């Protein structure tokens, strides 16, 4: 049985910045009725189709080599108009989505950690993000497994924001008995991540990995005078830009991107919920043409919302030689390098990078700028170029006016 969901239209009028401030970490989610429209919006945010260009399917998140390796399954417990049970979600045409009924309500007992099983025990909606191993192997990059985890980070961030916009919250876990659960559910893909959506309870605070650096500090704008887009407009318009106009980047727009991607919000937390219960990702800004500030290498301080100038050198030629030769690194007004502390679980660091990168994509859409996430780089070579001991560069994101 297939059910066609209401088409996705970006009609929720909540600005991206307001939704970012609503994101909170909760210890569990409680029951609460979801409408069919809520279900459609939440599932679409995970990887719905937003367009088609020359045979390439555009989705709400970036996809390595245009290979979407995931199947999205869910258990409906309290969704208006949807029978309780186990379903698969598909989105083939832009803005459209459908669900396929696969069977009666299933139990996840014994396949999740006890504390997480308790956290989602009352959730009206449970989502399983499952990766198809044969599709993963089609990705040519040596970092294919990193990309799987990063893309799950993109997906988790989108649904976290969409849930917050709808008045809900989400909790998630990667501690899943994947093969056993796949066998129990009779699905060919292995579930990597389980997400529970519902009314949040037990707000948690999250600490950051502190590593202050010395340099000249520039406090950057925290109030903005341009008209931003709504969350759903940003999700719908998110694109990867590969060509840039040589033009100075307004400091106000870079400040907006940094503030709503990584900075601490009014809730006391950053606008995402990290997988390791601590914030590890940092952003290095390599500014080539930035309004008001000198060209150079800056580290962003999310607690003070400031840029710290480490060196008046952009390092773009070094990056250009190590990351394939990619012209958009050289031509963009600035490049954001996503860094994390070496020695932590790198799969989970890729998830956190994906969350931050999705925020950057959405903020770029909101400010009419372009970006793209670049992961096929030599991390060790770039580490030596940027010269920040103990920090591992995982991704590069050019920022500028897209052609």
PLY file of the C-alpha trace (Angstrom):
ply
format ascii 1.0
element vertex 403
property float x
property float y
property float z
element edge 402
property int vertex1
property int vertex2
end_header
0.00 0.00 0.00
1.39 3.39 -1.06
0.21 6.73 0.32
1.03 9.96 -1.45
1.95 12.64 1.06
1.00 16.32 0.81
3.47 18.08 -1.48
6.22 20.09 0.17
5.82 23.83 -0.17
7.99 26.23 1.87
5.03 27.92 3.53
6.11 27.97 7.20
6.94 31.63 7.81
9.58 31.19 10.53
12.96 32.80 9.69
16.01 30.55 9.69
17.65 32.45 12.56
14.58 32.03 14.78
14.47 28.29 14.18
18.21 27.97 14.86
17.65 29.58 18.25
14.91 27.02 19.04
17.12 23.94 18.61
17.73 22.29 21.98
19.18 19.03 23.22
16.67 16.89 25.11
17.06 13.68 27.07
13.87 12.17 25.62
10.85 12.86 23.44
7.25 12.36 24.52
4.08 11.50 22.66
2.22 14.14 20.70
0.09 13.85 17.60
1.75 14.62 14.26
-0.39 15.70 11.33
0.09 14.23 7.87
1.56 17.59 6.84
4.04 17.42 9.75
5.10 13.94 8.64
5.54 15.09 5.05
7.69 18.08 6.05
9.87 16.08 8.43
10.54 13.28 5.95
11.10 15.68 3.05
13.75 17.56 5.04
15.79 14.35 5.30
16.47 14.01 1.60
13.49 15.04 -0.47
13.92 15.94 -4.14
14.05 19.70 -4.76
14.86 19.72 -8.47
16.34 17.96 -11.48
19.09 19.39 -13.70
20.48 17.48 -16.68
19.63 14.15 -15.12
21.02 15.10 -11.72
18.59 14.87 -8.81
18.89 17.76 -6.38
17.98 17.03 -2.77
17.60 18.88 0.49
21.13 17.78 1.44
24.36 17.51 -0.61
25.11 14.04 -1.97
28.58 12.75 -2.87
28.90 11.94 -6.58
25.10 12.18 -6.93
24.71 8.74 -5.32
22.06 8.77 -2.58
22.98 5.66 -0.57
20.11 5.80 1.93
16.69 4.33 2.41
14.47 6.15 4.88
12.24 3.93 7.00
9.97 4.93 9.84
7.63 3.58 12.47
4.39 5.55 12.78
2.88 5.49 16.25
0.72 8.60 16.37
0.36 10.28 12.98
-3.05 11.49 11.86
-4.32 9.59 8.84
-1.51 7.00 8.95
-2.07 3.50 10.29
0.39 2.42 12.97
3.14 0.40 11.36
6.45 0.24 9.53
6.95 2.31 6.34
9.48 3.34 3.71
9.68 6.93 2.41
10.54 7.88 -1.17
10.84 11.23 -2.95
11.33 11.04 -6.72
9.80 14.21 -8.16
10.51 17.74 -6.87
8.42 18.55 -3.81
6.71 15.17 -3.80
6.92 12.23 -1.44
5.16 8.95 -0.78
5.22 6.25 1.86
4.92 2.49 1.44
3.37 0.35 4.15
5.69 -2.57 4.96
4.00 -4.20 7.90
2.53 -3.94 11.35
4.10 -2.07 14.21
7.56 -3.43 14.99
9.58 -3.44 18.20
13.13 -2.13 18.46
13.60 -3.68 21.88
16.98 -5.37 22.20
18.51 -3.55 19.22
19.15 -0.17 20.89
20.96 0.91 24.03
18.58 0.84 26.98
18.87 4.56 27.73
18.04 5.51 24.14
15.24 2.95 23.92
13.75 4.67 26.96
14.30 8.11 25.38
12.10 7.20 22.38
9.67 4.85 24.13
6.82 7.38 23.78
7.89 8.97 20.47
5.04 9.26 17.94
7.54 8.89 15.09
10.74 6.83 14.89
12.95 7.12 11.80
15.67 4.74 10.65
18.38 5.99 8.28
19.69 2.90 6.52
22.59 2.77 4.05
22.64 0.47 1.03
26.13 -1.08 0.98
26.22 -1.61 -2.80
25.38 2.06 -3.39
28.03 3.11 -0.89
30.60 1.06 -2.83
29.65 2.92 -6.02
31.10 6.11 -4.51
34.60 6.30 -5.95
36.16 8.46 -3.25
38.37 6.81 -0.63
36.37 8.81 1.92
33.08 7.12 1.01
32.45 5.97 4.59
33.18 9.48 5.90
30.62 10.82 3.44
27.96 8.41 4.68
28.35 9.71 8.22
28.60 13.35 7.11
25.43 13.02 5.02
23.62 11.54 8.02
24.76 14.66 9.88
23.17 16.81 7.16
19.95 14.80 7.42
19.83 14.94 11.22
20.37 18.70 11.18
17.59 19.32 8.70
15.06 17.27 10.64
16.20 18.86 13.90
15.47 22.31 12.45
12.19 21.25 10.83
11.05 19.59 14.06
11.88 22.77 16.00
9.91 24.85 13.49
6.89 22.57 14.01
7.15 22.71 17.80
8.76 19.30 18.27
12.22 18.00 19.08
14.36 15.04 18.08
16.80 12.66 19.72
19.03 10.24 17.85
21.55 7.46 18.33
24.14 5.54 16.32
24.31 2.77 18.93
22.30 0.31 16.88
22.63 -3.45 16.39
22.47 -2.78 12.66
22.72 -6.24 11.13
20.45 -7.89 13.65
17.89 -5.11 13.31
18.01 -5.28 9.49
17.37 -9.02 9.71
14.47 -8.50 12.12
12.91 -5.85 9.87
13.62 -7.88 6.72
15.31 -4.96 4.95
18.51 -5.25 2.85
20.06 -2.03 4.19
21.77 -1.59 7.56
20.30 1.10 9.85
23.09 3.47 10.85
21.03 5.94 12.85
17.69 5.91 14.70
15.80 9.18 15.28
12.87 9.78 17.60
10.61 12.80 17.03
8.15 14.15 19.59
7.72 16.71 22.34
11.08 17.34 23.96
11.62 16.76 27.67
14.66 17.15 29.90
16.65 19.95 28.30
20.41 19.33 28.37
23.34 21.74 28.20
26.36 20.83 26.09
29.94 21.94 26.67
32.54 22.73 24.04
36.10 21.60 23.58
38.05 24.68 24.69
41.28 25.61 22.95
41.77 29.37 22.99
44.21 30.79 20.48
46.11 34.05 20.47
45.70 36.71 17.84
44.05 40.00 16.99
40.34 39.74 17.79
37.64 41.31 15.61
34.12 41.33 17.06
31.76 40.85 14.12
28.13 41.95 13.61
25.44 40.12 15.58
22.50 42.12 14.23
21.67 42.02 10.57
19.98 44.49 8.25
19.11 42.32 5.28
15.95 40.26 4.84
16.67 36.61 5.55
14.71 33.65 4.23
12.56 31.23 6.18
13.93 27.83 7.16
11.86 26.02 4.55
12.82 28.46 1.80
16.45 27.74 2.66
15.88 23.97 2.61
14.16 24.26 -0.78
16.83 26.53 -2.30
19.92 24.76 -0.93
22.38 24.12 -3.77
26.08 23.41 -4.29
27.85 26.22 -6.15
30.91 25.47 -8.30
31.48 28.88 -9.92
31.91 32.18 -8.12
31.99 35.85 -9.05
35.11 37.67 -7.84
33.49 40.06 -5.40
34.14 41.24 -1.84
32.20 39.25 0.75
30.11 41.51 3.03
31.23 41.00 6.63
27.59 41.13 7.76
26.74 38.07 5.66
29.75 36.06 6.81
28.86 36.97 10.42
25.30 35.70 9.86
26.59 32.40 8.44
28.95 31.87 11.37
26.40 32.91 14.01
23.67 30.53 12.86
26.00 27.69 11.95
28.20 27.45 15.03
27.64 30.24 17.56
25.93 29.83 20.93
22.27 30.89 20.79
19.98 32.29 23.49
19.38 28.73 24.70
23.05 28.50 25.69
23.73 25.84 23.06
24.87 25.91 19.46
22.16 25.46 16.78
22.69 21.70 16.52
22.88 18.66 18.80
26.29 16.94 18.45
26.64 13.13 18.53
29.38 13.02 21.18
27.45 15.21 23.68
30.17 17.85 23.34
31.03 20.39 20.64
34.25 19.55 18.82
33.97 21.24 15.41
35.69 24.58 14.82
35.78 26.86 11.78
38.92 28.35 10.27
38.16 31.26 7.92
40.58 31.87 5.05
39.58 35.34 3.84
40.67 36.51 0.41
38.25 39.40 -0.13
36.39 40.19 3.10
34.79 43.57 3.75
36.51 45.70 6.45
39.01 43.00 7.51
42.50 42.22 6.14
43.17 39.14 4.04
44.25 36.37 6.32
43.70 33.26 8.39
41.10 33.58 11.18
39.69 31.20 13.75
36.05 31.75 14.68
35.25 32.01 18.41
31.59 30.89 18.78
31.33 31.92 22.43
32.31 35.54 21.69
31.07 35.63 18.08
34.39 37.03 16.93
37.14 36.32 14.42
40.70 35.99 15.68
43.34 36.88 13.11
46.13 34.33 13.29
48.12 35.37 10.26
47.77 37.76 7.32
47.98 34.97 4.78
45.14 33.25 2.96
46.90 29.92 2.19
44.73 29.51 -0.90
47.54 28.39 -3.19
48.49 25.65 -0.74
44.90 24.47 -0.48
44.51 24.61 -4.25
47.45 22.27 -4.75
46.25 19.70 -2.21
42.51 19.52 -2.86
42.51 18.27 -6.41
42.91 21.52 -8.31
39.52 23.03 -7.53
39.02 26.50 -8.97
36.23 27.41 -6.59
38.67 27.36 -3.67
40.79 29.92 -5.51
37.94 32.09 -6.82
35.63 32.33 -3.81
35.86 35.32 -1.47
36.53 33.10 1.55
36.94 29.45 2.45
35.66 27.87 5.65
37.71 24.91 6.87
35.86 22.61 9.27
38.27 21.34 11.92
37.96 18.92 14.81
40.24 17.66 17.55
42.35 14.69 16.54
41.88 11.48 18.50
38.08 11.49 18.78
35.70 9.06 17.06
36.15 10.24 13.47
32.81 8.83 12.30
31.03 11.01 14.84
33.22 14.00 13.97
32.04 13.56 10.37
28.45 13.59 11.63
29.05 16.83 13.53
30.77 18.35 10.49
27.72 17.40 8.42
25.45 19.22 10.87
27.57 22.37 10.79
27.95 22.16 7.00
24.17 21.88 6.55
23.76 25.03 8.63
26.32 26.77 6.41
24.42 25.67 3.30
21.12 26.98 4.67
22.66 30.26 5.83
24.30 30.71 2.42
20.89 30.23 0.77
19.39 32.76 3.19
22.02 35.38 2.29
21.95 34.73 -1.48
25.47 33.31 -1.43
26.87 30.05 -2.73
28.86 27.27 -1.12
29.82 23.63 -1.61
31.28 21.02 0.71
34.64 19.58 -0.39
35.75 16.41 1.32
38.05 14.69 -1.16
41.17 16.33 0.22
44.45 15.22 1.75
43.77 15.90 5.42
47.38 15.47 6.53
48.75 17.86 3.90
46.14 20.49 4.73
46.86 20.06 8.45
50.48 21.01 7.78
49.45 23.99 5.63
47.04 25.54 8.13
49.45 25.00 11.03
47.06 24.37 13.94
48.47 21.45 15.98
45.99 18.91 17.28
43.22 19.97 14.90
42.29 17.81 11.93
40.82 19.52 8.83
37.89 17.47 7.58
36.06 19.60 5.00
36.45 22.87 3.08
33.52 25.10 2.13
34.08 28.05 -0.24
31.79 31.04 0.35
30.98 33.71 -2.21
28.55 35.05 -4.75
27.69 32.17 -7.06
27.59 32.66 -10.82
0 1
1 2
2 3
3 4
4 5
5 6
6 7
7 8
8 9
9 10
10 11
11 12
12 13
13 14
14 15
15 16
16 17
17 18
18 19
19 20
20 21
21 22
22 23
23 24
24 25
25 26
26 27
27 28
28 29
29 30
30 31
31 32
32 33
33 34
34 35
35 36
36 37
37 38
38 39
39 40
40 41
41 42
42 43
43 44
44 45
45 46
46 47
47 48
48 49
49 50
50 51
51 52
52 53
53 54
54 55
55 56
56 57
57 58
58 59
59 60
60 61
61 62
62 63
63 64
64 65
65 66
66 67
67 68
68 69
69 70
70 71
71 72
72 73
73 74
74 75
75 76
76 77
77 78
78 79
79 80
80 81
81 82
82 83
83 84
84 85
85 86
86 87
87 88
88 89
89 90
90 91
91 92
92 93
93 94
94 95
95 96
96 97
97 98
98 99
99 100
100 101
101 102
102 103
103 104
104 105
105 106
106 107
107 108
108 109
109 110
110 111
111 112
112 113
113 114
114 115
115 116
116 117
117 118
118 119
119 120
120 121
121 122
122 123
123 124
124 125
125 126
126 127
127 128
128 129
129 130
130 131
131 132
132 133
133 134
134 135
135 136
136 137
137 138
138 139
139 140
140 141
141 142
142 143
143 144
144 145
145 146
146 147
147 148
148 149
149 150
150 151
151 152
152 153
153 154
154 155
155 156
156 157
157 158
158 159
159 160
160 161
161 162
162 163
163 164
164 165
165 166
166 167
167 168
168 169
169 170
170 171
171 172
172 173
173 174
174 175
175 176
176 177
177 178
178 179
179 180
180 181
181 182
182 183
183 184
184 185
185 186
186 187
187 188
188 189
189 190
190 191
191 192
192 193
193 194
194 195
195 196
196 197
197 198
198 199
199 200
200 201
201 202
202 203
203 204
204 205
205 206
206 207
207 208
208 209
209 210
210 211
211 212
212 213
213 214
214 215
215 216
216 217
217 218
218 219
219 220
220 221
221 222
222 223
223 224
224 225
225 226
226 227
227 228
228 229
229 230
230 231
231 232
232 233
233 234
234 235
235 236
236 237
237 238
238 239
239 240
240 241
241 242
242 243
243 244
244 245
245 246
246 247
247 248
248 249
249 250
250 251
251 252
252 253
253 254
254 255
255 256
256 257
257 258
258 259
259 260
260 261
261 262
262 263
263 264
264 265
265 266
266 267
267 268
268 269
269 270
270 271
271 272
272 273
273 274
274 275
275 276
276 277
277 278
278 279
279 280
280 281
281 282
282 283
283 284
284 285
285 286
286 287
287 288
288 289
289 290
290 291
291 292
292 293
293 294
294 295
295 296
296 297
297 298
298 299
299 300
300 301
301 302
302 303
303 304
304 305
305 306
306 307
307 308
308 309
309 310
310 311
311 312
312 313
313 314
314 315
315 316
316 317
317 318
318 319
319 320
320 321
321 322
322 323
323 324
324 325
325 326
326 327
327 328
328 329
329 330
330 331
331 332
332 333
333 334
334 335
335 336
336 337
337 338
338 339
339 340
340 341
341 342
342 343
343 344
344 345
345 346
346 347
347 348
348 349
349 350
350 351
351 352
352 353
353 354
354 355
355 356
356 357
357 358
358 359
359 360
360 361
361 362
362 363
363 364
364 365
365 366
366 367
367 368
368 369
369 370
370 371
371 372
372 373
373 374
374 375
375 376
376 377
377 378
378 379
379 380
380 381
381 382
382 383
383 384
384 385
385 386
386 387
387 388
388 389
389 390
390 391
391 392
392 393
393 394
394 395
395 396
396 397
397 398
398 399
399 400
400 401
401 402
